[in-house]
Amino acid sequence: HTFAIKSCPLPALMRFICANGHGMEAASAAEMMLAIRCGCPPEKIMFDSPAKTVGEIEHALTLGVQLNLDNFDELDRVTRARERLAQRGVKSRSRVAFRFNPLVGGGTIAALSVSTSKSKFGVPF
């Protein structure tokens, strides 16, 4: 299980959660680094943002942080980043996954609906 850092980014709470064996879900590079500083092992951090930059992807791969991808363009960026790291002798231990969007339809508030074909979250499925 992972704790969504954005829900309550208090270092004392995060240290407690990590000390009890749980991971962290980071929605930004800053949250990813906060989790590291709070003692969360990189392999227990899931970087889960639809707006990861190339630099953030490389940094996460270097640290061994897990990546959740939202589209196939992001997969291409991860592949190229791994190749660049390998050229520098860095072998990433990061696991990479896809977030799928089941397209079950919008909710009653269109601006908050994330399960439509226009959503930035996940690969349409």
C-alpha positions as CSV (number, residue, x, y, z in Angstrom):
1,H,0.0,0.0,0.0
2,T,1.1,3.5,-0.6
3,F,0.3,6.8,1.1
4,A,-0.6,9.8,-1.2
5,I,1.9,12.4,0.0
6,K,-0.3,15.3,-1.3
7,S,-3.0,14.3,1.2
8,C,-0.9,15.2,4.2
9,P,2.8,16.0,3.5
10,L,3.9,16.1,7.1
11,P,7.4,14.6,7.6
12,A,6.7,13.1,11.0
13,L,3.6,11.3,9.6
14,M,5.5,10.2,6.5
15,R,8.4,8.8,8.6
16,F,5.9,6.9,10.7
17,I,4.2,5.4,7.7
18,C,7.5,4.4,6.1
19,A,8.8,2.9,9.3
20,N,5.7,0.7,9.3
21,G,6.5,-0.7,5.9
22,H,4.3,1.3,3.6
23,G,5.3,3.2,0.5
24,M,4.6,6.7,-0.8
25,E,2.9,8.0,-3.9
26,A,4.5,11.2,-5.2
27,A,2.6,13.5,-7.5
28,S,5.6,15.7,-8.1
29,A,9.4,15.6,-8.0
30,A,9.3,17.7,-4.8
31,E,7.1,15.0,-3.1
32,M,9.4,12.3,-4.4
33,M,12.4,14.0,-2.7
34,L,10.4,14.6,0.5
35,A,9.7,10.9,0.7
36,I,13.4,10.1,0.2
37,R,14.3,12.6,3.0
38,C,11.7,11.0,5.3
39,G,13.5,7.7,4.9
40,C,11.3,5.9,2.4
41,P,13.2,3.4,0.3
42,P,13.2,4.5,-3.4
43,E,11.7,1.2,-4.5
44,K,8.7,1.9,-2.3
45,I,8.0,5.3,-3.9
46,M,5.7,5.5,-6.9
47,F,6.1,8.7,-9.0
48,D,2.7,9.1,-10.4
49,S,2.3,12.4,-12.3
50,P,1.0,13.0,-15.8
51,A,3.4,15.9,-16.2
52,K,6.8,14.4,-15.5
53,T,9.7,16.2,-17.2
54,V,12.6,14.4,-18.8
55,G,14.9,15.5,-16.0
56,E,12.5,14.3,-13.3
57,I,12.2,10.9,-15.1
58,E,16.0,10.6,-15.3
59,H,16.3,11.5,-11.6
60,A,13.6,9.0,-10.6
61,L,15.3,6.3,-12.7
62,T,18.7,7.1,-11.1
63,L,17.3,6.8,-7.6
64,G,15.4,3.6,-8.3
65,V,12.0,5.1,-7.8
66,Q,9.0,3.4,-9.5
67,L,7.3,5.2,-12.3
68,N,3.6,5.1,-13.3
69,L,3.2,6.2,-16.9
70,D,0.1,7.9,-18.3
71,N,0.7,7.5,-22.1
72,F,3.0,5.9,-24.7
73,D,4.9,9.2,-25.2
74,E,6.0,8.9,-21.6
75,L,7.2,5.4,-22.3
76,D,9.4,6.7,-25.1
77,R,10.9,9.3,-22.7
78,V,11.6,6.6,-20.1
79,T,13.2,4.4,-22.8
80,R,15.5,7.2,-24.0
81,A,16.3,8.2,-20.4
82,R,17.3,4.6,-19.6
83,E,19.5,4.5,-22.7
84,R,21.2,7.8,-21.7
85,L,21.8,6.5,-18.1
86,A,23.2,3.3,-19.5
87,Q,25.7,5.2,-21.6
88,R,26.9,6.8,-18.4
89,G,27.1,3.4,-16.7
90,V,24.0,3.8,-14.6
91,K,21.7,0.8,-14.5
92,S,18.3,1.8,-13.2
93,R,16.4,-0.5,-10.7
94,S,13.2,1.3,-11.3
95,R,10.0,-0.6,-12.1
96,V,7.8,1.0,-14.7
97,A,4.0,0.6,-14.9
98,F,1.1,2.0,-16.8
99,R,-1.9,3.7,-15.3
100,F,-5.0,2.6,-17.3
101,N,-8.2,4.7,-17.7
102,P,-11.2,2.4,-17.9
103,L,-13.3,5.1,-19.6
104,V,-16.4,4.4,-17.5
105,G,-17.6,7.9,-18.3
106,G,-17.8,11.4,-16.7
107,G,-19.3,12.2,-13.4
108,T,-21.8,14.9,-12.6
109,I,-19.1,17.6,-12.5
110,A,-17.4,17.6,-15.9
111,A,-14.3,19.5,-14.7
112,L,-13.5,16.8,-12.2
113,S,-14.2,13.8,-14.4
114,V,-11.1,11.7,-15.0
115,S,-12.5,8.6,-16.7
116,T,-13.2,10.1,-20.1
117,S,-11.3,9.9,-23.3
118,K,-10.1,13.5,-22.8
119,S,-8.5,12.7,-19.4
120,K,-4.7,13.3,-19.0
121,F,-4.7,10.4,-16.5
122,G,-3.9,7.0,-17.9
123,V,-3.9,5.1,-21.1
124,P,-7.5,4.8,-22.4
125,F,-8.7,1.2,-22.0
